[in-house]
Amino acid sequence: MKTHLNTLFVTTQGSYLAKDGEAVAVRVDKQPRLRIPLHNLDGIVAFGQVGCSPALMAAAAGAGVTISMLSEHGRFLASIVGYTSGNVLLRREQYRRADDIQRTLSLARAFVVGKVVNCRAVLLRAARDAAQGDRKDALTAAAKRLAGRLIEINQAETVDILRGLEGEAATQYFAAFPQLLTQPSPGFEFTKRTRRPPTDPINALMSFVYTLLLHDVRSACEATGLDAAVGYLHRDRPGRPGLALDLMEEFRPYLADRLVFSLINRGQVSPKGFQTQETGGVVMDDTTRKQVLVSWQERKQEEIKHPFTGDRMTVGLLPHLQARILARHLRGDLDAYPPFVWK
């Protein structure tokens, strides 16, 4: 199984990544700043004005190291991946399932159930930790509404109906976000989910962490031999990694949203670390971005017991294990795909 703790994040503008033997060398103003063997890396994420040599691209692709290119503020631009030595029979079955309406519905429902169950768990955990009062009552009520949505989701007869219910559940979940703040924090107000661009610091944090999560999930799909572009809940669209977005759904609440509110509630990020652009979009400064990256890597090193296999593992391995469980289901080894559910 691929390593997961060693992702190289390059945020210094003007950096250049080059191949140095069997390693990647990071240079700034032609001066060496860092050298890391490729076999120690799972991925490279470059932000903004960062160059990369063709030789390094080829070496990284051959070593199974994905290079993701992002804008300076974390918007995904492109990725460089090598040949996938996955089982062709696995991919053919993946494609057949995507063309089967009922099998597509079954998998799409599993992804949505995993997401909504984990959204509800986040709210219930926050309610348990909250003192008695309006905040606790609001979180408990929101979790109860999501429980009602789960009943409807399990009864959905088409993927289109399922997508509509998923959207309604997401709206109810996001409506409870202000209650996830342990105390009022001027500058960290949240009204609704906004993207392209995010219009407040919380949305900016969410979009950034979602991008990091997508990088890891997409790498997990490729490492397993699955086609990251062919999904079930997220249908085919040029340039969109549909399957990676499918698998990502069950991890958003547990991995990404909890991290965002932990950073805010612990005072690890400040409203001063965000700027509003002329377009109305909100972006984070370098110091805040680096704090998020460090916290993201630390989060991936925490241990958890997998609810399906019972194995103890680090959080960073969860996308890789779920991708392999999905592959087992597609091969016929499992009757159904069990999404990751946080307990």
Stockholm file with secondary structure:
# STOCKHOLM 1.0

chainA/1-343         MKTHLNTLFVTTQGSYLAKDGEAVAVRVDKQPRLRIPLHNLDGIVAFGQVGCSPALMAAAAGAGVTISMLSEHGRFLASIVGYTSGNVLLRREQYRRADDIQRTLSLARAFVVGKVVNCRAVLLRAARDAAQGDRKDALTAAAKRLAGRLIEINQAETVDILRGLEGEAATQYFAAFPQLLTQPSPGFEFTKRTRRPPTDPINALMSFVYTLLLHDVRSACEATGLDAAVGYLHRDRPGRPGLALDLMEEFRPYLADRLVFSLINRGQVSPKGFQTQETGGVVMDDTTRKQVLVSWQERKQEEIKHPFTGDRMTVGLLPHLQARILARHLRGDLDAYPPFVWK
#=GR chainA/1-343 SS CCCCSCEEEECSTTEEEEEETTEEEEEETTEEEEEEEGGGCSEEEEESSCEECHHHHHHHHHHTCEEEEECTTSCEEEEECCCCCCCHHHHHHHHHHHTCHHHHHHHHHHHHHHHHHHHHHHHHHHHHHSCTTHHHHHHHHHHHHHHHHHHHHHHCCSHHHHHHHHHHHHHHHHHTGGGGSSSCCTTCCCCSCCCSSCCSHHHHHHHHHHHHHHHHHHHHHHHHTCCTTCCSSSCCCTTCCHHHHHHHHTTIIIIIIHHHHHHHHTTSSCGGGEEECTTSCEEECHHHHHHHHHHHHHHHTSEEECTTTCCEEEGGGHHHHHHHHHHHHHHTSSSSCCCCCCC
#=GC SS_cons         CCCCSCEEEECSTTEEEEEETTEEEEEETTEEEEEEEGGGCSEEEEESSCEECHHHHHHHHHHTCEEEEECTTSCEEEEECCCCCCCHHHHHHHHHHHTCHHHHHHHHHHHHHHHHHHHHHHHHHHHHHSCTTHHHHHHHHHHHHHHHHHHHHHHCCSHHHHHHHHHHHHHHHHHTGGGGSSSCCTTCCCCSCCCSSCCSHHHHHHHHHHHHHHHHHHHHHHHHTCCTTCCSSSCCCTTCCHHHHHHHHTTIIIIIIHHHHHHHHTTSSCGGGEEECTTSCEEECHHHHHHHHHHHHHHHTSEEECTTTCCEEEGGGHHHHHHHHHHHHHHTSSSSCCCCCCC
//
